[in-house]
């Protein structure tokens, strides 16, 4: 799976700015996107970026993220296939990363964002 440049390459958002690894930021980005009720358009997102294996991206929580994605795809009216699951996971990661970038600059702003999002 390719990780969007905002997660992997922006030092302000990435590890140097927050101390968080790209996979943690990517997980949060996916959740941020899944929370948005609109259906993202895959054609709006660039799939260039660093390749990260799902096992590295999701760690021991891979099945949980897969279940979240399958649930969302069904709610959006899709017939779930492996290809669609992979594509839409990338789409949600990218949409979430774009939403995440302007909102965090350091670990304290990330913590504040996590608190805000958990209260919605």
N, C-alpha and C positions, 0 to 999 in steps of 0.2 A: 504494500500500500504506500502511496506517495503522500508525504506530509507537506502541506503548503508552506511556502517560504516564510510566512509570518511566524510560524511556530519554530521552524528550524534555524532561521537565519537572522532574525532581528534581535540584536544584543539587548535592546531595551526591554523587550518582552521575554526573551529567552533566558537562559541560565545566568548570564551575567547581570541581568536586571532584576530577576526575581529569585534566583537561586534554584528555580524549579527546572527539571529536565523536560525536554521536548515532549516526551510521552505523557507526562502529567498535564502539561498545558494542552496537548491534543485531546486528552480525555475530557478536560473541562470544556474545551471548545465544542466537542461533539454534544455534550450535555446542554450547553448553551443553545446550540442550534436545534436540538430536539425539543427544547422548551418553546421555541418559536412555532406557533401553530401553522404558519404558512408553509406550503410545499416548495422546497428549493428547486430551482431549475439547473440541471447539470450543465447546461450550455453556458451558464454564467461564470463557471469556475475553471481556473487553470489547474491542470493536474501535474504540472512540473513540480519538481521538488525532490526531497530526499526520500529514498525507499526505506520503509520501516516494516518489518515483519509484524503481522498482527499479534503474535506472542509477545513481542517487545513493546508494542504500542499499548496493549491492554493488560499484559502480565497475567496474573492469576484470575483476573476478572473478565477474561475474554468472553466467556459464555454469558455473562451478565450484559455486556455491551451488545453482543449478538442478539440477545432476547429483546433488549430495548429497541434495537434497529428493526427487527422483524415486527415487533408490535407497532412501531411508528409507520412502517411501510404498509402494513395492513390497514391502519387507520387512514392512511392517505389513499387507499383504494388500489394499491398495487398487488399483483400476484407475485409473491416472493420467489426469486430464483437466486442462486449463488452469485451470478453476475450482477444482478440488480442490487443485491445486498452489498457487494463490494463497491459498486459505483456510488450508491447513495451514502455509504459510510464515508467515502472520500468527500462527497458533496457536503454532507453535514459537518465534517471536520473542517473543510475550507470555509464554509459559511460561518461557523463558529469562530474560527481563527480571525476572520475579517472583523467580526463583531468584538472580539476580545482585544485585538491590538490597540485601539485607541483608549481602551478603558484601564489598561494596566501599564505601569511604568516601573514598579518595584514590588517587593513582596508585600508591603503594607497595603498598596492599592489592590493587589490580587486578593488579599484577605478580606478587604472591605467589599470587593465585588462578590466574592463567595458568600459573604454574609447577606448582602443585598439580594442575591439570586435565591438564596435558601428561604428568604422571607416572602417571596412572591407566591 
